[in-house]
Amino acid sequence: MRICRVEHDGRPAFGRVEGEDVVLLDGSPLEGAVRETGTVLALGAATLLPPVVPPVFYAVGLNYKGHLEHALAKGYPAAAVPERPEVGYRANNALTGHGSPIVKPADVEGRFEAEGELVAVIGRRLRRATREEAREAVFGWTIGNDVSARAWQHADRSFWRSKNSDTFKPMGPWIETGVDALAQTTTVRVNGAVRASFPTGAMIFDPFEYIAAATEYLTMHPGDVLWMGADGTCQLEPGDTVDIEISGIGVLSNPVHAETPPDERQRR
């Protein structure tokens, strides 16, 4: 089953994707039983929103050996094989949906990169979960594009703007509930050309290990998301279109736009 969120009559609504249609639902599938509203939209004409707005946005860093090697080659001295699964956090303001533009700020210089990530969507409350309980608690899977401004990442004391600026976290196009996500392949394309491709499940620690470790100390809730890291990055420029495909789930596609410089905005 594929669950999406769309804009309908100026409001967000959940829907079930059936072929080329979206069947709108009353309520959230993450919160219990829902019913069909009787409204059906054409998928190709629908405005797809991030498929969930998470209560907490968890993220994993450096979870593939290839990414570690890339980080070391780029002079990131903290890159090392993690000894245990540890989660970080991102900001909801950075989320944007399938088809929406990634906006490159006018003052970003140097490496402006995309990374394709598997995203686990939590479907039940969890505290001190076992690995099996963690597995059973994943409602489904979606796709994330972890956009980063690397100069800011190295210059700032935190990731507050390098990874959390508006539009830096496209997520979508929907949640797929019926897939073995770790048996898939992740492919990143820019303007149709493959820039990275890797086995999605070739992680240092898998999602269930992260969920079990994190819930030893914190409570996860329905709708929380856990981004699982990437193996490979690629440069983005305004005018590009970046596609993140995870087989069995779908394709998350976003154009890249340049921000209008502040002085030009003022003249308008």
N, C-alpha and C positions, 0 to 999 in steps of 0.2 A: 504494500500500500504506500502511496505517495501523498504526503500531507504538505500543503503549502499555505502561505498567507498572502492575500491579495488586497489591493485597495479597491473598495466597492462603495459607491455613493459617498466618497470622502472619508471612509472609515476602514480600518483593517478588519479582515475576516479570514477565518480558516476555511480551507477548501480541500477536497480530495481530487487528485488528478486522475482522470480516467481518459486515457488516450490523448486526444487533442482538446479535451474539455476540463473545466474546473467546476466541480459540484460544491456549491457553498454550504458550509456547516454552521449550525447554531451552537456556539460555545467552543471550547478548546478540547481537542482530543487528549491533551496532556492532563486534563483535570477530570476526566470521566467520560461517560457516555454523551454522545452528541446526536443530533438529528439533522437530516438534510432540510434546507430551507425551501427547496424547490427552484432556486435560481441556479442557472448554469451559464458559465462564461466560457468564451473561446480562450484557450490557453495562450495562443499566440498574440491575442489582443490584451491580455490581462497585465496589470502592473504588479509584478511579483515583489513582495517585501521580504526582508529576512524571515525565514520560516518560523522563528521564535524570537521573542525578546527575553533574554535570559535573566532570571533573578540575580545570578552570579555568572560571570563570564570568565571561565578558567582557561588557561593556556599552558602548553608544554613547550619548552625550548630545548634545542639540541638533542633531539630524540632519534636521530638517524646518524650513523657513522659518517656517511658522506657529507652531511651538513657540518659535522664537527671538523672534518678535514678541510672543508671550504672555509670555515671560520678561522681556523689556524692559518691557512694560506693568506687570508686577508688581514692578518695581524691582530686577531682578537685573542689575547693571551689567556682569557678565562675559559676558553673552550677546552673541555676535558670530558671524557666519558663519565656520565653521572654514575654514582655508586648506588643511588636509590631514586625512586620516582618522587619528584617534587613539583607541585603546580605553582604557576604564577597567575596573574590576573590581567585582564584587559578591560577597556571601557566601552559601555554600550553605545556611547555617542559615535564611535568609530564604525558601527555596523551600517551596512547598506545592502540593498538587494541585488538580485540578478538583473543585469541590464542597466543598472544605474551607474553613473560615471564615478570613477576614482579621480579625485581632484588633487593634482600635484600643487602644493603651495608655492607661491611665487618665489619665496626665499629658500626653497630647497635646492641644494647644490650636491653634485656627486651622485653616488649610488642611490637610486630609487628603485627598490626591488620588490618582486612578487614571489610568494612561496605558496604552493598548493598543499592544503592540509585536510585530512579527514577530521570530521567533527562528530563527537558523540553527544547525543541529546538525552539527558536524564529524564526518566519517566516516573520515578517514585522517590519518596523520601528515603534517604540513606544515612546511617550513622554506624560506624564500625562494621562496615560491610565485609563479608568474605569475598573472595574472587568470584565465586558462583553467584552470590547475591548481586555483585556489581554487574556481572554479565546480564542477569535477568532484569536489572533496573534500567538498561539502555533502551529507551523507547524506539530510537532509530538513529539514522546517520545522515549527515549533510556534508557540504563542502565549504571550506573557508579559503580565502586568499589573504595571507598575512603580508600586507604591504608595509614596507619599512623605509624610512629615510635614514640611511646609515650614518651620515655625518652628525645628525642630531643624536642618534643612538650612542655614539662615542663621546659626544660633547656634553650631554646632560647627565645629571646624577640618577635619573630614572628614565623610563620609557614614555614619559607623559605625552610627548608630541611625536616622537620618532615612530611609535607604533599605534598611538591612540588618537591621532588627528582625525577629524571628520572624514568619512569615506574610506579610511585605511583598512577596514575589515569587511569586505564583501562576504556574504554568507548566503548559500542557497544552492540550487533554485528551490529545493523542497527537502523534506525529510523522507528518506526511504526506510521503511520498516522491515522489508523482506529480503535482506541481503547479508551475506557473510562479508562484512566490510574489509576484514583483514586478508581476504583472498583476492583482492582486486588490484588494479594498477592505477597509479596516479600519473597523469600526463599534463604538463603545462605547455601551452602554446601561446605565442605572441604573433599576431597577424597571420595565424595559420601555421607557423613554423614551430616545430617541437623544440622547446628549450630545456625541458627536463622530463624524465620518465623514470619511475621507480616502483617496486612492489610496495603497495600501501602498507602491508603488514610487517615489513622488515624493520621494525622499531626496536630500540634498545629496551624499552618497557612498553607493554601494550596498554590499551585503555583501561582494562579491568584491574591491572596492577596499580595504575595511577588512582583509580577511583577507590580501591580498597585502602591504599596508603593515605590518601587525603581524608577519607571519612573516619580515620582513626582519631582525627582532631577536629573535624568540622562536619557540619551537616549539609548534604546536598539535597536539593529540592527539584520537583518536576519543572522542567524548562531550563534548568542549568545546562550550560554547554561546556564541553572540554575539547579544545583544539589540540591536535596530537603532534604538531611539528611537521617538518618537511625535509626532504632530501634533494636539495638543489634550489638555486635561486635564479632569477633572470631580471635584467634591467628593463625598466619601463620608461617610455617617453610619451608626452602628450601626442595624441593622434593614434597611438597603439590601441589594439583590442587584445585583452588577455583572457584566455579560456583555461579554466582548471577543470579537467575531466577526471572523475573516478569511475571506472567501469562498474556497472551495476547500480550506480547512483544517479549520475547525470553529468551535466556540464554547467558550470558557473561561468558566465561571460560578462565582462565589464569593459567599457571603453575608458581610456585615460584622457582626461582633460587638463588643461593648464588653468590655474587660478587666475582670475583677473587681478592684476596688481592693484594694491590699495589706492595709488594715486589716480589710476584710470577710473576706479569706482567713484572716487570723489568728484571727478570731472563730469561724470554722468549725472 
